[in-house]
């Protein structure tokens, strides 16, 4: 899942996208005026799987297991590393590189072997968070608090085969909407937001399934009750 800002009638709002992979890949877009946990909980409903999300706190409301995005976490670490190089009080001893974070090195293993990965990445995550979440240096403390808060949601992709370690699957179909927002200044009313979500859902789902949009549109128009 992912979300991005989308103004409606001059007021701030958000587009949400849910993306699945496979032969029946789906891209579902939804508009809401806010992005609290209640929205994420309503959208996921009785999903029952393991969603891959960024570090936004709204996804905390989902009661099941979750996978937090490693790409977001690593970007935060690299940003912290740059700050440390210019200001050593930010987090002494934390390089902010891949060597500091316990990034699993076996992502490309077959699912059957992922379960054999030892618990050392979780122990290193816990140790790194404990070391810096009480420090007075705000940048290092902020990242350490995130590690501490989501330490049980960083390695779900190892425990559950098929789970993606990042939410890139949702970020990629969101990118065209970000471009559209910059070009069009979003939508003027609820009808415009609804049409935007409906069209994006249909066309991006077709693209994810490798369908020709012209052929798919023609088939839908010629079907008395098309199932879109």
Order of alpha helices (4+ residues) and beta strands (2+ residues): beta-beta-beta-alpha-beta-beta-alpha-alpha-alpha-alpha-alpha-alpha-alpha-alpha
